[in-house]
Amino acid sequence: MANVTLLYSQSCGACPAAKELWKGLRVKHSFSYREVDILSPDGQELAERHAIRATPASIVDGKLKFIGVPTRQSAEKALGVRPLDS
């Protein structure tokens, strides 16, 4: 099962769309998902480890996969699942 971490910021205009995307995919696919505020200690550590300077940032299975809001298709590909029709 894939593991997704979304780094977000309270002031990020695109972050709600990224949250909505990942939460919607979680309904269709089985994967672990968590949201981490980039200003939290855990968020700062993740940002430093992955050299993240912008949000939203999606880390899939320990690797930075997306800065910004990914398309549904690219997110499903990163999860290693077969895309489902909407």
RAGIMO-V316083 format. One record per pair of residues at least 24 apart in sequence whose C-alpha atoms are under 6 Angstrom apart, sorted by the first residue. I is the first residue (numbers start at 1). J is the second residue. D is the distance in Angstrom with one decimal. If there is no record, write none. Layout:
BEGIN
i=I j=J d=D
i=I j=J d=D
END
This chain:
BEGIN
i=1 j=31 d=5.3
i=2 j=31 d=4.9
i=2 j=61 d=6.0
i=2 j=79 d=5.9
i=3 j=31 d=5.8
i=3 j=32 d=4.6
i=3 j=60 d=5.7
i=3 j=61 d=5.0
i=4 j=32 d=6.0
i=4 j=33 d=4.8
i=4 j=59 d=5.6
i=4 j=60 d=4.6
i=5 j=33 d=5.9
i=5 j=34 d=5.0
i=5 j=35 d=5.8
i=5 j=58 d=5.8
i=5 j=59 d=5.1
i=6 j=35 d=4.8
i=6 j=57 d=5.7
i=6 j=58 d=4.6
i=7 j=36 d=4.9
i=7 j=37 d=5.7
i=7 j=38 d=5.6
i=7 j=56 d=5.6
i=7 j=57 d=5.1
i=8 j=37 d=5.1
i=8 j=38 d=5.7
i=8 j=55 d=5.3
i=8 j=56 d=4.9
i=9 j=37 d=5.6
i=9 j=38 d=5.8
i=15 j=56 d=5.2
i=18 j=69 d=5.1
END
